């Protein structure tokens, strides 16, 4: 029965992944982002010109740069989907994708701060500009750190047999499908709030909370195949990193950037030290 469920989830996951990673899906995503941005600019202009009334969305679209925030929010949603499909490949790659997403969230937050600037009077530097620099350099720091992390990254196969390795990967695919369901549920409530209140919650922090539990499940599944200290420590440390990212999404500006960058440095140090000890592990496979 367990094997049947794993095989079924494997086929469904690969089917969805093939669709998501196809050239057609990439083109459609690009078209949606461009069209959304253009429509946002047009609607914002019409609203500010008093040619249309948007009711509960009036305040948001009264800002000429709100279209940028909408487009980047959609981009982040697409990146969240990509994160789900990366989960089956490697936990390390999944964590790297989480940091990629965090850096894009910082960039989006920088644009959001820019939308709060009402006057370009530089006699006094507004706090929004300082926040923009904080987010910009935080995103850049994570970009650089992850670049070095990917260069250093090495992987060892968790299991000793091909059958166990396949079962472990299928288990992660099943977990990814459950994450996809959680993503859809969170998205549904966000859209519901948007329709009823006019405010989009973009609950990235909630999704990262779900990721924490999924990472813990992966660690527990890994215990079935190995009790090697280095591997278990690495997997457990990745869970801690996800918690750090979740905290970063919940704190105020400056603190969230510092926590995010320090977490990225932690991953870099973890990768460097794990690679050093990797040569002592059996069945080394460099991917």
Beta strands, then each sheet from edge to edge (+ up, - down):
end
